[in-house]
Amino acid sequence: MSSLISLVVPAFNEVLSIRRNVTVILAATDGEPEVELILVDDGSTDGTTAEIVRIAAEDPRIRSLHFTRNFGKEAAIHAGLAESKGDCAIVLDADLQHPPELIPEMIRHWRSGFAVVECVKIDRGRESWLAKSFARVFYWVLGRFAGMDLRDHSDFKLLDRAVVEFYHALPERRRFFRGLIYWAGYPTARIPFHVAERELGVTRWSRLNLLRYAIDNLTSFSSVPLHMITFLGTVTLAIGMLIGVSSLYQKLMGVALDGFTTVNLLLIIIGGSLMIALGIIGHYVGRLYDEIKGRPPYLLKAPPRDAQ
């Protein structure tokens, strides 16, 4: 009995390349008799929506989902996996930076008994020195404080049906796909790959988006930042005591500093520490607020009729 292979492809503003790239992705599955490809339009604004609708109308293996606005790649992955019907699901980028030619090898590993097939990066492509350094620091912090070694991991994965069901059943609204699959601990095979360069279009990730993504994911898996507030308070108290002892000594020696200097220094130290502590607490409270509201992680809309 043949297996149904689901391909989940999130897309955002990929009008220049989506048609060609879908052809390349499907060509990599020519040896599979049953394939479905789910294109998830993450609120595109450049004509990608209409192009995806036309592509889906031309091939019965292709289905499309359309967000009401841009909810982000994590939500797009979630929606695609929830919609998939295959015995396994493969998640890969629409820009072909995840090489589709690895799909047959991923399927072979899955059929040999692995529930997850993880494609890991040999290099990070032509990213800037700053981006590579930021990634190294983020994954070091995540490994050090959350106990998760995600260095060189990617969203390019194959998941068995059981893993897809597990992921869909999770209660989190804001998700970290790589982290949750790693955390689940299913038997995993790893395939190294080189990150391909984009031939058309540009990356949609700004440095600010990457910073937000890193903070969200760190606080999803670790409470260490909260515990660091205690450490920060202890350090601030120690500095305050040292300044107090120093000021008392100088007073007794008759060379006391101007009072305003000491007071201002203490206020800056205490005020800065309080702002950092409130910021950390505020981020966790914000996450709790988002989860408690219970709003869906994404909203779907019907495809535009004029594109059909």
Contacts in CASP RR format, 6 or more apart in sequence:
PFRMAT RR
TARGET T0000
AUTHOR 0000-0000-0000
METHOD contacts of the structure
MODEL  1
MSSLISLVVPAFNEVLSIRRNVTVILAATDGEPEVELILVDDGSTDGTTA
EIVRIAAEDPRIRSLHFTRNFGKEAAIHAGLAESKGDCAIVLDADLQHPP
ELIPEMIRHWRSGFAVVECVKIDRGRESWLAKSFARVFYWVLGRFAGMDL
RDHSDFKLLDRAVVEFYHALPERRRFFRGLIYWAGYPTARIPFHVAEREL
GVTRWSRLNLLRYAIDNLTSFSSVPLHMITFLGTVTLAIGMLIGVSSLYQ
KLMGVALDGFTTVNLLLIIIGGSLMIALGIIGHYVGRLYDEIKGRPPYLL
KAPPRDAQ
2 32 0 8 1.000
2 33 0 8 1.000
2 34 0 8 1.000
3 32 0 8 1.000
3 34 0 8 1.000
3 86 0 8 1.000
3 87 0 8 1.000
3 88 0 8 1.000
3 111 0 8 1.000
4 34 0 8 1.000
4 35 0 8 1.000
4 36 0 8 1.000
4 85 0 8 1.000
4 86 0 8 1.000
4 87 0 8 1.000
5 29 0 8 1.000
5 32 0 8 1.000
5 34 0 8 1.000
5 35 0 8 1.000
5 36 0 8 1.000
5 86 0 8 1.000
5 87 0 8 1.000
5 88 0 8 1.000
5 90 0 8 1.000
5 107 0 8 1.000
6 35 0 8 1.000
6 36 0 8 1.000
6 37 0 8 1.000
6 38 0 8 1.000
6 84 0 8 1.000
6 85 0 8 1.000
6 86 0 8 1.000
6 88 0 8 1.000
6 89 0 8 1.000
6 90 0 8 1.000
7 25 0 8 1.000
7 26 0 8 1.000
7 29 0 8 1.000
7 35 0 8 1.000
7 36 0 8 1.000
7 37 0 8 1.000
7 38 0 8 1.000
7 89 0 8 1.000
7 90 0 8 1.000
7 92 0 8 1.000
7 103 0 8 1.000
8 38 0 8 1.000
8 40 0 8 1.000
8 77 0 8 1.000
8 80 0 8 1.000
8 81 0 8 1.000
8 84 0 8 1.000
8 89 0 8 1.000
8 90 0 8 1.000
8 91 0 8 1.000
8 92 0 8 1.000
9 22 0 8 1.000
9 25 0 8 1.000
9 37 0 8 1.000
9 38 0 8 1.000
9 39 0 8 1.000
9 40 0 8 1.000
9 91 0 8 1.000
9 92 0 8 1.000
9 93 0 8 1.000
9 94 0 8 1.000
10 40 0 8 1.000
10 42 0 8 1.000
10 72 0 8 1.000
10 73 0 8 1.000
10 76 0 8 1.000
10 77 0 8 1.000
10 80 0 8 1.000
10 91 0 8 1.000
10 93 0 8 1.000
10 94 0 8 1.000
11 18 0 8 1.000
11 39 0 8 1.000
11 40 0 8 1.000
11 41 0 8 1.000
11 42 0 8 1.000
11 44 0 8 1.000
11 48 0 8 1.000
11 52 0 8 1.000
11 76 0 8 1.000
11 94 0 8 1.000
12 41 0 8 1.000
12 42 0 8 1.000
12 43 0 8 1.000
12 44 0 8 1.000
12 48 0 8 1.000
12 70 0 8 1.000
12 72 0 8 1.000
12 73 0 8 1.000
12 76 0 8 1.000
12 94 0 8 1.000
12 204 0 8 1.000
13 44 0 8 1.000
13 45 0 8 1.000
13 46 0 8 1.000
13 48 0 8 1.000
13 204 0 8 1.000
14 21 0 8 1.000
14 44 0 8 1.000
14 48 0 8 1.000
14 94 0 8 1.000
14 95 0 8 1.000
14 201 0 8 1.000
15 44 0 8 1.000
15 46 0 8 1.000
15 47 0 8 1.000
15 48 0 8 1.000
15 51 0 8 1.000
16 200 0 8 1.000
16 201 0 8 1.000
17 94 0 8 1.000
17 95 0 8 1.000
17 96 0 8 1.000
17 199 0 8 1.000
17 200 0 8 1.000
17 201 0 8 1.000
18 39 0 8 1.000
18 48 0 8 1.000
18 51 0 8 1.000
18 52 0 8 1.000
18 55 0 8 1.000
18 94 0 8 1.000
19 51 0 8 1.000
19 55 0 8 1.000
21 94 0 8 1.000
21 95 0 8 1.000
21 96 0 8 1.000
22 37 0 8 1.000
22 39 0 8 1.000
22 55 0 8 1.000
22 62 0 8 1.000
24 96 0 8 1.000
24 100 0 8 1.000
25 37 0 8 1.000
25 92 0 8 1.000
25 96 0 8 1.000
25 100 0 8 1.000
25 103 0 8 1.000
26 35 0 8 1.000
26 37 0 8 1.000
26 59 0 8 1.000
26 61 0 8 1.000
27 100 0 8 1.000
28 100 0 8 1.000
28 101 0 8 1.000
28 103 0 8 1.000
28 104 0 8 1.000
29 35 0 8 1.000
29 103 0 8 1.000
29 104 0 8 1.000
31 104 0 8 1.000
32 107 0 8 1.000
35 61 0 8 1.000
36 61 0 8 1.000
36 62 0 8 1.000
36 63 0 8 1.000
36 84 0 8 1.000
36 85 0 8 1.000
36 86 0 8 1.000
37 59 0 8 1.000
37 61 0 8 1.000
37 62 0 8 1.000
37 63 0 8 1.000
38 62 0 8 1.000
38 63 0 8 1.000
38 64 0 8 1.000
38 65 0 8 1.000
38 80 0 8 1.000
38 83 0 8 1.000
38 84 0 8 1.000
39 52 0 8 1.000
39 55 0 8 1.000
39 56 0 8 1.000
39 62 0 8 1.000
39 63 0 8 1.000
39 64 0 8 1.000
39 65 0 8 1.000
39 94 0 8 1.000
40 64 0 8 1.000
40 65 0 8 1.000
40 67 0 8 1.000
40 76 0 8 1.000
40 77 0 8 1.000
40 79 0 8 1.000
40 80 0 8 1.000
41 48 0 8 1.000
41 49 0 8 1.000
41 52 0 8 1.000
41 64 0 8 1.000
41 65 0 8 1.000
41 66 0 8 1.000
41 67 0 8 1.000
42 67 0 8 1.000
42 70 0 8 1.000
42 71 0 8 1.000
42 72 0 8 1.000
42 73 0 8 1.000
42 75 0 8 1.000
42 76 0 8 1.000
43 49 0 8 1.000
43 66 0 8 1.000
43 67 0 8 1.000
43 68 0 8 1.000
43 69 0 8 1.000
43 70 0 8 1.000
43 71 0 8 1.000
44 70 0 8 1.000
49 66 0 8 1.000
49 303 0 8 1.000
49 304 0 8 1.000
49 307 0 8 1.000
50 304 0 8 1.000
50 306 0 8 1.000
50 307 0 8 1.000
51 307 0 8 1.000
52 64 0 8 1.000
52 66 0 8 1.000
52 303 0 8 1.000
53 64 0 8 1.000
53 303 0 8 1.000
53 304 0 8 1.000
53 307 0 8 1.000
53 308 0 8 1.000
54 307 0 8 1.000
54 308 0 8 1.000
55 62 0 8 1.000
55 64 0 8 1.000
56 62 0 8 1.000
56 63 0 8 1.000
56 64 0 8 1.000
56 303 0 8 1.000
57 308 0 8 1.000
63 83 0 8 1.000
64 303 0 8 1.000
65 79 0 8 1.000
65 80 0 8 1.000
65 83 0 8 1.000
65 300 0 8 1.000
66 300 0 8 1.000
66 301 0 8 1.000
66 302 0 8 1.000
66 303 0 8 1.000
67 75 0 8 1.000
67 76 0 8 1.000
67 79 0 8 1.000
67 298 0 8 1.000
67 299 0 8 1.000
67 300 0 8 1.000
67 301 0 8 1.000
68 299 0 8 1.000
68 300 0 8 1.000
68 301 0 8 1.000
69 299 0 8 1.000
71 297 0 8 1.000
71 298 0 8 1.000
71 299 0 8 1.000
73 155 0 8 1.000
74 174 0 8 1.000
74 175 0 8 1.000
74 176 0 8 1.000
74 177 0 8 1.000
74 297 0 8 1.000
75 175 0 8 1.000
75 297 0 8 1.000
75 298 0 8 1.000
76 298 0 8 1.000
77 91 0 8 1.000
77 155 0 8 1.000
77 177 0 8 1.000
78 167 0 8 1.000
78 168 0 8 1.000
78 175 0 8 1.000
78 177 0 8 1.000
78 297 0 8 1.000
78 298 0 8 1.000
79 297 0 8 1.000
79 298 0 8 1.000
79 300 0 8 1.000
80 89 0 8 1.000
81 89 0 8 1.000
81 91 0 8 1.000
81 159 0 8 1.000
81 164 0 8 1.000
81 167 0 8 1.000
81 168 0 8 1.000
82 168 0 8 1.000
84 164 0 8 1.000
86 161 0 8 1.000
87 160 0 8 1.000
87 161 0 8 1.000
88 107 0 8 1.000
88 110 0 8 1.000
88 158 0 8 1.000
88 159 0 8 1.000
88 160 0 8 1.000
88 161 0 8 1.000
88 164 0 8 1.000
89 158 0 8 1.000
89 159 0 8 1.000
89 161 0 8 1.000
89 164 0 8 1.000
90 103 0 8 1.000
90 106 0 8 1.000
90 157 0 8 1.000
90 158 0 8 1.000
90 159 0 8 1.000
91 155 0 8 1.000
91 156 0 8 1.000
91 157 0 8 1.000
91 159 0 8 1.000
91 177 0 8 1.000
92 98 0 8 1.000
92 100 0 8 1.000
92 103 0 8 1.000
92 155 0 8 1.000
92 156 0 8 1.000
93 155 0 8 1.000
93 156 0 8 1.000
95 198 0 8 1.000
95 200 0 8 1.000
95 201 0 8 1.000
96 196 0 8 1.000
96 198 0 8 1.000
96 199 0 8 1.000
97 195 0 8 1.000
97 196 0 8 1.000
97 197 0 8 1.000
97 198 0 8 1.000
98 119 0 8 1.000
98 154 0 8 1.000
98 155 0 8 1.000
98 156 0 8 1.000
98 193 0 8 1.000
98 196 0 8 1.000
99 193 0 8 1.000
99 194 0 8 1.000
99 196 0 8 1.000
102 119 0 8 1.000
102 156 0 8 1.000
102 191 0 8 1.000
102 193 0 8 1.000
105 191 0 8 1.000
106 117 0 8 1.000
106 119 0 8 1.000
106 158 0 8 1.000
106 191 0 8 1.000
107 158 0 8 1.000
109 117 0 8 1.000
109 158 0 8 1.000
109 189 0 8 1.000
109 191 0 8 1.000
110 117 0 8 1.000
110 158 0 8 1.000
110 160 0 8 1.000
112 189 0 8 1.000
113 187 0 8 1.000
114 160 0 8 1.000
114 187 0 8 1.000
114 188 0 8 1.000
114 189 0 8 1.000
115 159 0 8 1.000
115 160 0 8 1.000
115 162 0 8 1.000
115 163 0 8 1.000
115 186 0 8 1.000
115 187 0 8 1.000
115 188 0 8 1.000
116 157 0 8 1.000
116 158 0 8 1.000
116 159 0 8 1.000
116 160 0 8 1.000
116 163 0 8 1.000
116 181 0 8 1.000
116 185 0 8 1.000
116 186 0 8 1.000
116 187 0 8 1.000
116 188 0 8 1.000
116 189 0 8 1.000
117 157 0 8 1.000
117 158 0 8 1.000
117 188 0 8 1.000
117 189 0 8 1.000
117 190 0 8 1.000
117 191 0 8 1.000
118 153 0 8 1.000
118 154 0 8 1.000
118 156 0 8 1.000
118 157 0 8 1.000
118 181 0 8 1.000
118 188 0 8 1.000
118 189 0 8 1.000
118 190 0 8 1.000
118 191 0 8 1.000
119 154 0 8 1.000
119 156 0 8 1.000
119 157 0 8 1.000
119 190 0 8 1.000
119 191 0 8 1.000
119 192 0 8 1.000
119 193 0 8 1.000
120 152 0 8 1.000
120 153 0 8 1.000
120 154 0 8 1.000
120 190 0 8 1.000
120 191 0 8 1.000
120 192 0 8 1.000
120 193 0 8 1.000
121 152 0 8 1.000
121 153 0 8 1.000
121 154 0 8 1.000
121 192 0 8 1.000
121 193 0 8 1.000
121 194 0 8 1.000
121 195 0 8 1.000
122 152 0 8 1.000
122 192 0 8 1.000
122 193 0 8 1.000
122 194 0 8 1.000
123 194 0 8 1.000
123 195 0 8 1.000
124 131 0 8 1.000
124 132 0 8 1.000
124 135 0 8 1.000
124 195 0 8 1.000
125 194 0 8 1.000
125 195 0 8 1.000
125 197 0 8 1.000
126 197 0 8 1.000
127 135 0 8 1.000
130 207 0 8 1.000
131 207 0 8 1.000
131 210 0 8 1.000
134 207 0 8 1.000
134 210 0 8 1.000
134 214 0 8 1.000
136 151 0 8 1.000
138 214 0 8 1.000
138 218 0 8 1.000
139 149 0 8 1.000
139 150 0 8 1.000
139 151 0 8 1.000
141 218 0 8 1.000
142 148 0 8 1.000
142 150 0 8 1.000
142 217 0 8 1.000
142 218 0 8 1.000
142 221 0 8 1.000
142 222 0 8 1.000
143 149 0 8 1.000
143 150 0 8 1.000
145 218 0 8 1.000
145 222 0 8 1.000
145 224 0 8 1.000
146 218 0 8 1.000
146 221 0 8 1.000
146 222 0 8 1.000
146 224 0 8 1.000
148 179 0 8 1.000
148 182 0 8 1.000
148 183 0 8 1.000
148 221 0 8 1.000
150 178 0 8 1.000
150 179 0 8 1.000
150 182 0 8 1.000
153 178 0 8 1.000
153 179 0 8 1.000
153 182 0 8 1.000
154 178 0 8 1.000
155 177 0 8 1.000
155 178 0 8 1.000
156 193 0 8 1.000
157 177 0 8 1.000
157 181 0 8 1.000
159 167 0 8 1.000
159 181 0 8 1.000
160 186 0 8 1.000
162 186 0 8 1.000
163 181 0 8 1.000
163 184 0 8 1.000
163 186 0 8 1.000
166 184 0 8 1.000
167 177 0 8 1.000
167 180 0 8 1.000
167 181 0 8 1.000
167 184 0 8 1.000
170 180 0 8 1.000
171 291 0 8 1.000
172 180 0 8 1.000
172 220 0 8 1.000
172 291 0 8 1.000
173 290 0 8 1.000
173 291 0 8 1.000
173 294 0 8 1.000
173 295 0 8 1.000
173 296 0 8 1.000
173 297 0 8 1.000
174 216 0 8 1.000
174 220 0 8 1.000
174 287 0 8 1.000
174 290 0 8 1.000
174 291 0 8 1.000
174 297 0 8 1.000
175 220 0 8 1.000
175 297 0 8 1.000
176 216 0 8 1.000
176 217 0 8 1.000
176 220 0 8 1.000
176 221 0 8 1.000
179 217 0 8 1.000
179 220 0 8 1.000
179 221 0 8 1.000
183 221 0 8 1.000
205 213 0 8 1.000
215 283 0 8 1.000
216 287 0 8 1.000
218 225 0 8 1.000
219 225 0 8 1.000
219 283 0 8 1.000
219 284 0 8 1.000
219 287 0 8 1.000
220 287 0 8 1.000
225 280 0 8 1.000
225 283 0 8 1.000
225 284 0 8 1.000
226 280 0 8 1.000
226 281 0 8 1.000
226 284 0 8 1.000
228 280 0 8 1.000
229 276 0 8 1.000
229 277 0 8 1.000
229 280 0 8 1.000
229 281 0 8 1.000
232 273 0 8 1.000
232 276 0 8 1.000
232 277 0 8 1.000
233 273 0 8 1.000
233 277 0 8 1.000
235 273 0 8 1.000
236 269 0 8 1.000
236 270 0 8 1.000
236 273 0 8 1.000
239 269 0 8 1.000
240 266 0 8 1.000
240 269 0 8 1.000
243 262 0 8 1.000
243 265 0 8 1.000
243 266 0 8 1.000
244 262 0 8 1.000
247 256 0 8 1.000
247 257 0 8 1.000
247 259 0 8 1.000
247 262 0 8 1.000
250 256 0 8 1.000
250 257 0 8 1.000
END
